[in-house]
Amino acid sequence: MERGVVSIRDVARRAAVSVGTVSNVLNRPELVSAARRESVRRAITELGFVPNESARHLRRGHGRTIGLVVLDVANPFFTDVARGVEDAANAAGLVVILCNSNEDRAREAGYLDVLEEQRVQGVLLTPVDGGAARLARLRERGIPVVLLDQRAPRKEFCSVSVDDRLGGQLAVGHLIDAGHRRIAFVGGPRSLRQVTDRHAGALAALRAADVTPTALVDVDTPSLNVAGGRDAVARILGMPAARRPTAVFCANDLLALGVLQELTRQRVAVPGRMAIVGYDDIEFASAAAVPLSSVRQPRDQLGRTAAELLVDEVRGADHQHRQVVFKPELVVRESS
């Protein structure tokens, strides 16, 4: 026969049995005699037959997969989170489908539709915005959802997050303690809950230190990436000297790395003329030319815990919804 995709009918023909017998060997081998089981398995080996797991699971109404939708797969933070998800999923015998929304609502919605069509057992989602209506729709259709890196809007959903307000407060409190009174907040878009929470924490640090809120200079960025950080520097350095910040708190480390790159190119000394604090404490933060101070999140643990909650919800009749919130930690290095 010509080489190609080997079907269950080819196996049945080689083993001289019915298609139903082959199906039983694959799915309910206890119903088939030992001799016929051996004949079918020999034919499978000789032909190189690979069972269509997707079709089998779809017939049963579910698959062996879970979906993971993140904001930016190029961000090492989400790479580490995904590793934690994968470890927990593999331990439960599940496979992870990774989707990158690229901070785009339409793209996120498209991926959620595809995951629903694929009959995944559940979805881990870092949403572009709250997305409560989409979450409720998935739940109504029997697909559990756990929010990752964002607290659930309602108690009937599980979530795993970090106290980003505290993280922002730690970062700006550190800069205030270092003597800075004009601090730029670089981050965006503001539709991301993480950004707004970190900004709120920065304002809280100013209030706690009895520093006027106008000391925080907002420099919005369209995305949380290196290019956004580089572009922010041009706006900061273009401010009048009397209002120009002496320190920068970035909503994530990629922005902070971009700020550091551009300040270095402009020959602005860090931290002499401009201090920097990032957020996430990705591996590249400590390896930068000027090692970055950063607010550390337990990245691997975030992913692992979220996946464990999802598996428990999928398989546990007595599942209790939980909103797990981890505490961030400030790691001070040479940049501040």
Summary of the structure (lengths in Angstrom):
residues: 336
radius of gyration: 25.7
end to end distance: 69.9
largest distance: 88.9
contacts: 1163
relative contact order: 0.13
helix: 48%
strand: 17%
